[in-house]
Amino acid sequence: MKYVDEYRDGALARGVAERISAEVTLGRAYRFMEFCGGHTHAISRYGIEDLLPTSIRMIHGPGCPVCVLPMGRVDAAIALALRPDVTLATYGDVMRVPGSNGASLLSAKAGGADVRMVYSTLDALRIAEDEPDRQVVFLAIGFETTTPPTAAVLRRARERGCRNFSVFCNHVLTPPAMGAILADGSSGAAVALDGLVGPAHVSTVIGTAPYVTITERYGKPVVVAGFEPLDILQAVLMLVRQCNDGRHQVENQYTRVVTPQGNVKAQADMAEIFRLRDTFEWRGLGWLPESALAIADPYADFDAEKRFDISRVTTADNPACECGTILRGLKRPAECRLFGTACTPETPIGACMVSSEGACAAHWSYGRFRQRGTSPT
């Protein structure tokens, strides 16, 4: 398949890995964070860490939308679903994210709540149109990648006058989180990094330009990369070269898809239909200023937070779960005492074990902790 098989060539991958090994500086450690959960999944699936020299450590970041959804917002969604007049629609992985006391949307559904999995935002709108006597709420989560479809369904709902439809908006923004990780690294609240592998899908929407502020403010390079093994290896090589040269620039490895300006039409839709929140809570990162989106006033009639008066509540995570420290890069998944014992993809205790893009789920599914000689206990 064009642009897939070519980027999974084992001989080429080993060649790039050899080049990386040849160019690392003897005695120097390189700590690179792949921000995106899709990269974490690919690194585990293809064994990329096994190809890299031991001086390079890949650190898993907070770029899994399911993982960063805070427990208070999960609890709010469950409370919505338990209302007798509400049908709550959302994507599949979100249904399994644990809230307080181990509750989830899936367990609420098992208890009789009307919770439905959908594959697109328009599926949720279609439910509202087919069942006008129900209040249908679409639980929207994700980074900039999934924000345009939510914008599209809000515009469509207003055009069609679908008054029994609303959106519980939990869309978050990548650059503020990247900045928070780098700032926390310099203060000791997160691991200190030498560079970032920038997200791919997000960058198709926002482009590479927004990362320039990150590199200038924190003096760390960012290389936007695709999801295939050769994409990631080439991005690591580009980061190594920047570190060796003392540079901190934004570079684009994923030039076949990502442009500096991104998707201008999608950005315009987002600017029209959403507004910046003053602050928003992230699992593991806490409250970050201007890091998330809310529905703009012209579309306020379709804002579930206003329609159902959803209050801002902070709920503490399970104290035995290490998701927060894993999202900040302070611990590896297998260093959580619940990993692979009480917490597995079949019985997730923490959000990082729910989505396939979560660091814990990726490590467990591909057995990376076994191959690297560690134990889940």
Wavefront OBJ file of the C-alpha trace (Angstrom):
o trace
v 0.000 0.000 0.000
v 1.382 3.392 -0.941
v 2.954 5.273 1.962
v 2.435 2.386 4.394
v 4.573 -0.577 3.366
v 7.410 1.752 2.396
v 7.539 3.068 5.979
v 7.570 -0.412 7.533
v 10.625 -1.764 5.715
v 12.710 -3.621 8.299
v 16.027 -3.241 6.486
v 15.531 0.512 6.123
v 14.515 0.779 9.782
v 17.678 -0.982 10.899
v 19.685 1.329 8.661
v 18.206 4.441 10.258
v 18.748 2.959 13.718
v 22.414 2.358 12.861
v 22.719 5.965 11.751
v 21.220 7.103 15.068
v 23.699 4.937 16.979
v 26.551 6.406 14.945
v 25.503 9.985 15.646
v 24.719 9.931 19.370
v 27.379 11.594 21.472
v 29.294 9.164 23.662
v 28.393 9.592 27.322
v 25.349 11.756 26.630
v 21.766 10.808 27.500
v 18.870 11.803 25.251
v 15.340 11.971 26.665
v 12.648 12.370 24.026
v 8.938 12.410 24.733
v 6.488 11.221 22.117
v 3.558 13.445 23.013
v 0.941 11.524 21.036
v -0.585 8.248 22.183
v -0.563 7.022 18.592
v 3.223 7.230 18.635
v 3.321 5.366 21.943
v 1.222 2.608 20.374
v 3.533 2.396 17.324
v 6.712 2.395 19.431
v 5.410 -0.555 21.449
v 3.936 -2.404 18.477
v 7.063 -2.266 16.324
v 9.662 -2.559 19.090
v 11.277 0.744 18.150
v 12.968 1.134 21.533
v 14.815 -2.141 20.917
v 16.437 -0.610 17.838
v 17.638 2.518 19.612
v 20.909 2.877 21.514
v 20.591 2.711 25.301
v 21.507 6.386 25.555
v 18.118 7.302 24.071
v 15.067 7.011 26.279
v 11.601 7.390 24.788
v 9.183 8.804 27.346
v 5.438 8.494 26.955
v 3.497 11.748 27.081
v -0.074 12.811 27.854
v -1.306 12.711 24.259
v -4.125 10.191 24.742
v -7.512 11.985 24.809
v -9.108 9.291 26.945
v -6.194 9.359 29.386
v -6.227 13.104 30.076
v -9.977 13.365 30.705
v -10.149 14.128 34.448
v -12.262 12.050 36.771
v -14.572 14.967 37.596
v -15.632 15.231 33.959
v -16.151 11.465 33.802
v -18.385 11.689 36.867
v -20.334 14.528 35.260
v -20.896 12.441 32.130
v -22.092 9.488 34.206
v -24.491 11.778 36.108
v -25.865 13.008 32.788
v -26.339 9.463 31.524
v -28.253 8.505 34.665
v -30.907 11.151 34.025
v -34.076 9.372 32.841
v -34.650 11.843 29.996
v -31.081 11.710 28.589
v -29.452 9.547 25.939
v -25.686 9.957 26.112
v -23.726 9.153 22.945
v -19.956 8.957 22.682
v -17.024 7.054 21.226
v -16.324 3.522 22.422
v -13.166 3.964 24.529
v -14.713 6.744 26.597
v -17.377 4.374 27.869
v -14.782 2.361 29.807
v -12.932 5.234 31.537
v -13.230 4.793 35.305
v -14.855 7.517 37.342
v -15.301 7.665 41.096
v -15.624 4.339 42.929
v -14.849 2.420 39.745
v -18.023 3.567 37.983
v -17.994 4.125 34.218
v -20.411 4.914 31.429
v -20.344 1.224 30.561
v -21.374 0.229 34.076
v -24.064 2.930 34.003
v -25.339 1.412 30.771
v -25.373 -2.032 32.398
v -27.458 -0.514 35.170
v -30.063 0.782 32.743
v -28.752 4.176 31.614
v -29.236 4.997 27.939
v -25.589 5.160 26.814
v -24.816 4.517 23.155
v -21.556 4.098 21.288
v -21.298 6.047 18.033
v -18.686 6.174 15.300
v -19.208 9.807 14.316
v -20.744 13.009 15.606
v -23.456 12.770 12.949
v -24.508 9.396 14.361
v -25.358 11.180 17.612
v -27.327 13.883 15.799
v -29.213 11.201 13.889
v -30.317 9.638 17.191
v -31.666 13.008 18.322
v -33.603 13.451 15.085
v -35.014 9.921 15.234
v -36.011 10.211 18.898
v -37.304 13.770 19.439
v -38.686 12.959 22.899
v -35.179 12.219 24.241
v -32.483 14.707 25.234
v -29.455 13.436 23.303
v -26.054 14.559 24.597
v -22.881 13.899 22.638
v -19.867 13.552 24.932
v -17.099 15.154 22.846
v -13.453 14.544 23.745
v -10.155 14.780 21.953
v -7.435 17.104 20.799
v -7.611 19.353 17.755
v -7.962 16.278 15.534
v -11.516 15.476 16.608
v -12.640 19.063 17.194
v -13.674 19.876 13.576
v -16.261 17.045 13.459
v -17.782 18.391 16.678
v -17.891 21.863 15.137
v -19.607 20.408 12.073
v -22.320 18.663 14.085
v -23.038 21.794 16.122
v -23.494 23.797 12.929
v -25.717 21.056 11.472
v -27.834 20.874 14.630
v -28.439 24.615 14.571
v -29.251 24.615 10.860
v -31.782 21.819 11.349
v -33.230 23.281 14.552
v -32.611 20.059 16.474
v -33.418 21.361 19.945
v -33.115 18.043 21.772
v -29.419 17.735 20.881
v -26.469 19.139 22.837
v -22.727 18.597 23.253
v -20.775 18.079 26.471
v -17.516 19.590 25.232
v -14.188 18.272 26.522
v -11.884 19.211 23.651
v -8.353 20.102 24.735
v -5.413 21.779 22.998
v -1.973 20.347 22.368
v 0.486 23.306 22.561
v -0.498 24.387 26.116
v -0.039 20.821 27.361
v 3.355 20.557 25.658
v 4.384 23.811 27.309
v 3.172 22.585 30.702
v 5.180 19.355 30.377
v 8.361 21.277 29.513
v 7.789 23.817 32.304
v 7.152 21.038 34.825
v 10.298 19.258 33.632
v 12.416 22.282 34.439
v 10.847 22.470 37.922
v 11.069 18.758 38.702
v 7.314 18.111 38.561
v 7.843 16.115 35.361
v 10.808 14.472 33.712
v 13.348 16.841 32.136
v 13.291 16.436 28.358
v 15.721 17.052 25.521
v 13.088 17.145 22.768
v 9.569 16.261 21.701
v 8.175 14.072 18.939
v 5.256 16.238 17.857
v 1.823 14.767 17.119
v 0.837 13.847 13.586
v -2.962 13.979 13.322
v -3.169 17.119 15.456
v -0.608 18.802 13.224
v -2.637 18.099 10.082
v -5.209 20.471 11.610
v -3.106 23.141 13.346
v 0.072 22.861 11.247
v 3.583 23.206 12.635
v 3.574 26.956 13.283
v 2.010 26.770 16.812
v 5.009 24.806 18.085
v 7.445 27.628 17.323
v 6.464 29.393 20.541
v 7.158 26.171 22.455
v 10.661 25.779 21.038
v 11.515 29.443 21.576
v 10.183 29.629 25.133
v 11.637 26.378 26.443
v 14.662 25.893 24.206
v 13.728 22.330 23.203
v 13.346 20.954 19.666
v 10.061 19.610 18.318
v 9.923 17.237 15.343
v 6.460 16.438 13.983
v 6.391 12.778 12.917
v 4.124 10.278 11.214
v 3.016 7.037 12.845
v 4.976 4.438 10.905
v 8.233 2.922 12.254
v 10.464 4.758 9.778
v 8.644 8.032 10.527
v 9.427 7.740 14.217
v 13.016 6.610 13.712
v 13.697 9.472 11.321
v 12.186 11.913 13.818
v 14.480 10.565 16.543
v 17.468 11.027 14.233
v 16.380 14.611 13.547
v 16.074 15.261 17.297
v 19.508 13.773 17.957
v 21.028 16.029 15.319
v 19.335 19.114 16.777
v 20.558 18.250 20.265
v 24.096 17.666 19.022
v 24.057 20.985 17.166
v 22.556 22.885 20.110
v 19.484 23.817 18.057
v 15.851 24.030 19.189
v 13.671 24.349 16.116
v 10.395 22.982 14.802
v 11.060 20.427 12.076
v 8.503 18.494 10.048
v 9.301 14.869 9.287
v 5.704 14.222 8.189
v 5.866 16.458 5.130
v 3.698 14.138 3.050
v 0.709 15.133 5.201
v 1.507 18.094 7.475
v 2.057 21.682 6.333
v 3.172 24.752 8.303
v -0.291 26.352 8.090
v -2.371 23.210 8.650
v -6.040 22.919 7.672
v -7.145 26.538 7.438
v -10.816 25.663 6.851
v -10.951 23.471 9.948
v -9.266 26.196 11.989
v -11.857 28.733 10.832
v -14.704 26.402 11.834
v -13.165 25.894 15.251
v -12.698 29.625 15.765
v -16.348 30.297 14.878
v -17.967 27.589 16.973
v -15.677 27.361 20.012
v -14.005 29.737 22.440
v -11.007 29.330 24.723
v -11.725 28.338 28.304
v -9.902 30.380 30.925
v -8.689 27.142 32.489
v -9.355 23.418 32.263
v -8.368 20.386 34.307
v -6.201 17.653 32.764
v -5.612 14.303 34.395
v -2.017 14.296 35.611
v -1.332 17.922 34.671
v -3.894 19.741 36.801
v -5.539 23.007 35.787
v -3.915 24.565 32.709
v -4.829 28.059 31.498
v -6.299 28.444 27.996
v -5.812 24.763 27.281
v -9.315 23.702 26.238
v -12.343 24.773 24.251
v -15.919 25.590 25.214
v -18.891 26.145 22.927
v -19.162 29.776 21.775
v -22.163 31.954 22.650
v -23.873 31.752 19.211
v -24.182 27.993 19.786
v -24.920 28.163 23.516
v -28.356 26.568 23.035
v -26.522 23.344 22.174
v -24.121 23.458 25.130
v -24.904 20.611 27.547
v -22.996 22.347 30.340
v -25.482 25.209 30.197
v -28.567 23.137 29.431
v -28.013 20.777 32.361
v -26.120 23.191 34.628
v -23.045 20.964 34.901
v -20.890 22.252 37.729
v -17.097 22.324 37.857
v -15.997 19.533 40.168
v -12.514 18.197 40.832
v -12.387 14.545 41.872
v -9.189 12.924 43.109
v -7.852 9.946 41.166
v -7.519 6.524 42.713
v -4.476 6.941 45.006
v -3.134 3.520 43.994
v -3.158 4.453 40.289
v -0.038 6.025 38.758
v -1.704 7.448 35.618
v -0.846 11.006 36.597
v 2.859 10.338 37.064
v 2.975 8.231 33.887
v 1.344 11.035 31.874
v 4.047 13.417 33.126
v 6.817 10.967 32.245
v 7.924 10.452 35.832
v 7.214 6.718 35.801
v 6.997 3.928 33.262
v 3.784 1.891 33.091
v 5.325 -1.228 34.656
v 6.419 0.857 37.654
v 2.785 1.165 38.765
v 2.039 -1.554 41.307
v -1.394 -2.139 39.761
v -0.002 -2.695 36.254
v -0.797 -6.144 34.936
v -2.288 -7.301 38.234
v -5.431 -5.456 39.290
v -5.204 -3.229 36.204
v -5.327 -4.787 32.728
v -7.105 -3.781 29.493
v -9.955 -6.117 30.486
v -10.233 -4.637 34.005
v -8.774 -1.104 33.818
v -8.309 0.762 37.074
v -6.767 3.822 35.426
v -7.484 5.695 32.207
v -4.041 4.876 30.756
v -5.096 1.221 30.509
v -8.394 1.929 28.683
v -7.513 3.287 25.257
v -5.100 1.457 22.963
v -3.258 4.795 22.769
v -2.719 4.815 26.520
v 0.836 4.031 27.589
v -0.203 1.238 29.964
v -2.459 -0.470 27.424
v 0.228 -0.292 24.732
v 2.875 -1.752 27.015
v 0.614 -4.546 28.192
v -0.837 -5.431 24.791
v 2.562 -5.783 23.116
v 4.395 -7.215 26.110
v 7.103 -4.554 25.999
v 7.722 -4.781 29.743
v 8.463 -8.514 29.374
v 10.948 -8.038 26.531
v 12.805 -5.343 28.439
v 13.257 -7.600 31.435
v 10.860 -5.982 33.875
v 7.960 -7.459 35.751
v 4.430 -6.144 36.263
v 4.635 -7.021 39.957
l 1 2 3 4 5 6 7 8 9 10 11 12 13 14 15 16 17 18 19 20 21 22 23 24 25 26 27 28 29 30 31 32 33 34 35 36 37 38 39 40 41 42 43 44 45 46 47 48 49 50 51 52 53 54 55 56 57 58 59 60 61 62 63 64 65 66 67 68 69 70 71 72 73 74 75 76 77 78 79 80 81 82 83 84 85 86 87 88 89 90 91 92 93 94 95 96 97 98 99 100 101 102 103 104 105 106 107 108 109 110 111 112 113 114 115 116 117 118 119 120 121 122 123 124 125 126 127 128 129 130 131 132 133 134 135 136 137 138 139 140 141 142 143 144 145 146 147 148 149 150 151 152 153 154 155 156 157 158 159 160 161 162 163 164 165 166 167 168 169 170 171 172 173 174 175 176 177 178 179 180 181 182 183 184 185 186 187 188 189 190 191 192 193 194 195 196 197 198 199 200 201 202 203 204 205 206 207 208 209 210 211 212 213 214 215 216 217 218 219 220 221 222 223 224 225 226 227 228 229 230 231 232 233 234 235 236 237 238 239 240 241 242 243 244 245 246 247 248 249 250 251 252 253 254 255 256 257 258 259 260 261 262 263 264 265 266 267 268 269 270 271 272 273 274 275 276 277 278 279 280 281 282 283 284 285 286 287 288 289 290 291 292 293 294 295 296 297 298 299 300 301 302 303 304 305 306 307 308 309 310 311 312 313 314 315 316 317 318 319 320 321 322 323 324 325 326 327 328 329 330 331 332 333 334 335 336 337 338 339 340 341 342 343 344 345 346 347 348 349 350 351 352 353 354 355 356 357 358 359 360 361 362 363 364 365 366 367 368 369 370 371 372 373 374 375 376 377
